[in-house]
Amino acid sequence: MQNSFPESFSFHRDDFPADFVFGAATSAYQIEGRQFGGAGSCHWDTFAATPGNVPRGDDGARACDHYHRYAEDLDLVAAAGLDAYRFSASWARVMPRGTGEVNVEGVDFYDRLVDAICERGLQPFLTLYHWELPSPLADRGGWCNADIAAWFADYADVLLARIGDRLHAVAPINEPWCVAWLSHFLGLHAPGLRDIRAATRALHHVLLGHARVLEVVRARGAGAAGAVFNFEYAAPADGSDASARAARFYDGVYNRWFLEAVCHGAYPADVLELLEPHLPDGWQDDLATIAAPLDWIGINYYTRKLIAAAPGRALPAVAETVGDLPQTSMGWEIYPAGLGEFLRRVAAASGGKLPIYVTENGMAGADEVVAGAIDDRARIAYLDAHVAEARRALADGVPLKGYFVWSLLDNYEWACGYDKRFGLVHVDFDSLERRPKRSWYALRDALRPTA
């Protein structure tokens, strides 16, 4: 099957503007190893320890041991010819109880990490929250508690006071939809709630926390202040009015809720009609703060979903149906045109001039080691098709400034444990040996400067 896919990319670095940034992305809990360096527990430890949530109860206690192997991993980033490294910090590593006492060992680690990124000539793109909330804050209501915006800002200030002077760009939160809806309404990520009131409050507080941390980023002069949203193309599963309404709601709560809030200071009226009864008192007063200007917007894009109304239930209950497009190992349809759609939507919503980055794009594959090599040509095909969409968007005038592959390493894939592999680099989760895959070599070749 792999032989039917290309061995190399169809693009070259010279096809892009001279200042276009290519990078790879990771996140702290997925690679660092929470058991190292004095980190406190987080709600993902609890979620993983609950039977039925994650295969084998896998957690991020060791993960890829990036905590000790970061130099080796950054060497792989640099050797691939990439320009930037997008990473996240662990709140529980910096402040094990979420507030109060600072873990100096944790802050020291991020100081060393940023130095190592810069020493390799890479641009550091930091995300301050990639889903790992300290357990003591989860005990206090987590993202359902309005106080979290202040807690989050305090943590950001502690870390940025130490490393902010060397950062190229900072995003407060990775994928607010996952933090709020996936985790508090669908119950598929930590804290694993299925509660419409909790989810709606989290939808609001995650944006308020984002805005409060933007203030800290700017006060500390910690690079360009942006936002990273995940977008998912939603199409009706059939020609019925019910499916059209369901797909519209799915698009509303997944995509438009966040984009319209930060760009226009308003929530979508059709989604608000259903969720407003569950929003916290005085939510309207926060919208001006939430709509603070951004220096850039990041798009995480992977797939499309075909949406139908869930029989016998009122929205927001929707049903995802299976389409006929090829799928990744996650069961996600491969739909590159969706990336082009969102690049244009975000450009239009943000005024047409705000810099945009594709901050995550990639696929999980059945990546097996055969004779010491990993032939992941399907990943080359996937990435190549999406980069082609990015090039078309650039040609149409979209202010696209960079593209990051998810992910540098095979890692802890949240509720899938260690069963799904997204990396350009294979990780043996027993020995922790790193092996670049064919896609890593192909990307290195595509990014080589011309003589």
C-alpha positions, 0 to 999 in steps of 0.5 A: 500500500505504501508503494502507491504513495510518493517518496518525496514532496512536490514542493520545495522551500523556494516555492514559498516567500523567503520569510516563510517558516517551516516547523514541527510541533509537540506538547509537554505532557505528550513528550516530556515525562511528568514524573521528572523534574518535580512536576505536580499531578494534573487532571490527565493523570487522573483521567488516565487512571480511571478505567475505560478512558485510555488504553491500558491506563497509559499516561504521560508519566514517562512519555518520550522522556524529552525532559532528559532527551531534549537536546537529541530531539532538537537536533532532529528539528534542526537537521531536518532544515526546519526554522521553528519549534512549537512546544508547550509548557506544563503548568503543573511543572512550573507551579505544582499546585497551580498557584502559589509556590513555584517549582524552580527545577521546572522553570530551569528546565524551560530556561534550558530548553529555550536556550537550546532551541535558540542555539540551534537557530530555531524560532521558539513558538510557545504554547502556555496551556496544552491541556494539562491542568494542575490537579488542585485547580481541577479540584476547585472547578478548573475551567468552570471556575471564573477564577481560572483566568487569574490563576492562568495569568499568574502562571504565565507571568511566572514563566514568561518572566524567566523565558519571555525575552527569547520567545518568537511567539506565544499562544495562551491555549492550544485548541480551546474547543478541546479544552472546553467542549470535547472535555466537558460536554463530550467527556472524551478528554480530561476532566471527562465531564458530560455536562452542558452547563460546565461545557458552556462555562468552560467555552467562555472561561477559556477565552477569558483566560486566553485574553488575560494571558495576552495581557501578560505576554504583552506586558512581558514583551514575550514575542508576538501574541497570538491564538491557536484554534483547531478547525474542523470542516463540517458538512451535512451528512445528507440533503435534509434540513435537519442535517443542515441545521446540525452541521451548522451548529457543529460548525458554530460551536467548533469553529465560529464560537472562537473565531467570532469572539476574538475577531468581532467580540461576539458569539454566534447568534445561532449557538448563543440561542442554545447555550446562553442559559448556561453562560455565567452571569455578566458574560457580555462584559468580558467580550471586549476583553476577549476581542483584544487585538492579536498579532497572529492566528494559528490554525490546527487542521486535520479532517472533516466531519459529516454531521447529522441530527441525532434522532430523537434529541434536540441540538446540541446533540449531533451525530457524526457519520462516516464518509467515503474518503480515505481515512488516517489511523485515527479514523479521520477523513483526509480532506485537504480542501478543508485547510484551504477553506479555513485559511480563507475564512480566518483571513476574511474574519481577521481583516485580511492582513493578520499573519496566519500560521498552520500550527498543526497538520499531520496524520496518524499512520500504521508506522512499523519498523522494517529492517530498521526503517519506517516507510510512511509514504502515506504521511508524505502524501497527506502532508503534500496535499495539505501544503498544496492547499496552503500554497493555493491560499498564499497565491490567493492573497492569504497572509500565511506565514508558516506551516508546522507539522504535527508532530516531531515525535510519536508520543502519548496521544491522549485518550488513545494512549501510545497506540497512534503515531503522528511523528516524523520521528518514530519512538520505540516506547520501550527503549525510547530510541528515535528513528527518523521516518521516510517523511522526515528525510523527504521533508529535509530534502524539500527544505534544503536550500538551493546551491 
